[in-house]
Each structure stands twice: as structure tokens, then as C-alpha cells.
Amino acid sequence: MDMVDIPPVKLIAAVLYQSEKALEKAYGIMTEAFSAIDFKGDFLPFVESDYYGPEMGSDLLRGIISFERLVNPGSLASLKLQARALEDRLRSEESRTVNIDIGYLDMFKVVLASFKARSNKIYLSDGVWADWISYFERGEYQTFLWSFPDFKSGIYDPALKSIRNRYKNQLKTETQTRRQS
């Protein structure tokens, strides 16, 4: 059987926080772990759910960031475990100060990693599931019945489109570099 050349994907994170100080600290730690942050979307009020309220407080903000380094999509489970370790490093006593939903974007879809099993998620390994959040069709991101409400609202679509364009250019550059080698 021939091995298939798997194209690398764009590493992203949906980051939820309350304190700017915690976010700045998280940026430094995530850069060390994943590579330089090459895009930061707008951070918008997270009002779609109070799930994180008891642990993280009120007035939470969430936004999408991306990292410079492209990764193998098969590394998603280990990246989620890394993200959890980073959240633990950022803890204040028993509470998380930042929630890092690590995932990836490719030309067709957005996938986030999760520790929660649900009917729509695909098990990867080590207690991590892949959660297919949206897909790109006819120039727009489309969501599913199970997609998070804030993703369904489209508020992150401008960020995701910008990241997708950045990714597309990275793939083009990488392909040209390989041809010249």
C-alpha cells in the first residue's frame, strides 16, 4: 500500500479568558509550545453559554488565533494534551484563567480537539476527540447542528477566513520550496 502524502494543517486555538494579564501570559506560553502566533482575531464577549462561568467568572472573551508552524493533523490529540498542560500552568489556585481549545484549519474545515465525548465527535487517542466545527463551501463557513453557538453565529468567520488565506499562502510557498529542492 502506498503512503499518502498528508498535507500539513494550520494550528489554531479558540482562546477564552477574563483577564488581559492572563491572556498575555498565555500568549507567551503558547508561543513557546506551538510556535509564533501569526494571527489574532477580535476577542468578543462570550455570551452563548455560562458553562465556564463557575470556574472562570463572568465577562469572558473568546477569539481565534493561529500559529506560524503548520502541523500534521494526526498530532491533534497530543496537541490537546499540551494545551491542557498549558492551561494548568496558567491556573490561579484551582481555577483556569485561560481556556485553550486547540484545533486546526485546512482548506476544507475547522476541527477542534475535545476531552468530551459526544455523538458527533470522533475518538482520536488518549481521551481526545475531534470535533468538526465547520466546513468551507462557496466562500463561506458552514456549521452543523452540533456546532458551538458562537461559531454558528458567524462571529469568528472573518478571523477564520483570514487564517485560511494565510494558510493557503503558506501551502503555496511550501510547495514552491519543495519544487526548488
Secondary structure as GFF3:
##gff-version 3
##sequence-region A 1 181
A	DSSP	beta_strand	9	17	.	.	.	ID=ss1
A	DSSP	alpha_helix	20	34	.	.	.	ID=ss2
A	DSSP	beta_strand	37	40	.	.	.	ID=ss3
A	DSSP	beta_strand	44	45	.	.	.	ID=ss4
A	DSSP	alpha_helix	53	56	.	.	.	ID=ss5
A	DSSP	beta_strand	61	71	.	.	.	ID=ss6
A	DSSP	three_ten_helix	73	75	.	.	.	ID=ss7
A	DSSP	alpha_helix	76	89	.	.	.	ID=ss8
A	DSSP	beta_strand	98	105	.	.	.	ID=ss9
A	DSSP	beta_strand	109	114	.	.	.	ID=ss10
A	DSSP	beta_strand	122	125	.	.	.	ID=ss11
A	DSSP	beta_strand	128	137	.	.	.	ID=ss12
A	DSSP	beta_strand	140	143	.	.	.	ID=ss13
A	DSSP	alpha_helix	149	152	.	.	.	ID=ss14
A	DSSP	alpha_helix	157	180	.	.	.	ID=ss15
###
